[in-house]
């Protein structure tokens, strides 16, 4: 029998209380918005091509995301946010005491 399973009947096995490490950050992180992505590109004077390269994505993926034509995966947004973080930007959540609203700014 596999770990964390129990036999319910002779034909059925169910998982019970399985905890799977996900590699998630130690703190909650809100996903960035299309508006923040465009603003961040503007602060850095990056084109969509430059952002795609920095994030390891296709240019089409960045264009479709910014136009709202696709609902991006969390991994795509994370890659973009990490690229901006490496470039020296910080994203602000609504109500963030550093600025009082959602947005993006250069790190101090």
N, C-alpha and C positions, 0 to 999 in steps of 0.2 A: 504494500500500500504506500502511496506517496505521502510525504510529510504534509501536515496541515489538512488532511482529508479524513473523512469518516464514511464508513459504509452505511448507507441508508437501507438498501435492500441488496439482493444478490446481483442486481443489474445496475444500480445507481450509486455513484460516488459523488459527493459534494465537497467543495472546498469550504473550510471553516476558518474564519478569522485569519486570513492571509494578509500579512503586512509586507508590501513590496517597496523597497527603497527606490525613489524616483530620481534622485540627484537634484531635487528642487532646492532652490536657494534657502538659506537659513531664515529669511524674512519674507513676508508677503510682498509681492511685486505686482502692481497693476499694469496691465498691458497698455502700451502707448497707443495714441489715436492717429488717424490719418493726418489730422491737422498738426499734431505735434511733429510728425515725421516731416511734413513739408516745411514747418518752421525750423526744424533742426537742420534740414538741408540748406535753408536760407542762411542760417547763422554761419554755417561752414562754407557757404558758396559752393556746395556740391551739386552736381547734376544727378539725375536718376541713375545714370550709368555708373558714376563714381560711388554712389551709395550701394548699388547692386554688387559692385566689385568688393567693396569694403565688408559687406555682409555675407558674401559668398552666395548671392542669389542671382537669378536672371533679371535682366532689365525689364522684361515683360511682367515678371512678378511684382516688381516695385511699381511700375506704371499702373497695373491693374489694382493694386492695393490703394494707391493714392487716389485713383479715380472712383474707388468704391465699387468696382466691378466684381471683386471677389471678397469672400470672408476669409481673411488670412488665418493660417494655423498659428498656434502659440509659438511654435518653433521658429516661424518666419519672423514674427514680431520680436522674439528674443534675439535672433541674429541681428536684426536691425538695431535694436536697442544696445546690444553689445558693441556694434560698430561705432555708434555714436558715443558710447561711453569711452571707448579707446581714443576717440578723437577729442575728448575733453568736454562733453556735454553732460548735463544732469537733467532728468525729467522730473517735473513736479506734479504731484497728485492734487486734486481739488482739496482745498482746505490746508494745504501744506503751509506750515508756519514760516517757511523760508520766504514765501512770496504771496501766500494767500489764495492761490488759484492754480488750476491746471496750466501747464506750460512747459517750456524748456529754456534753459539758460546755460551759459558757459560756466564751467566749474571755476571756483575762485582759487 
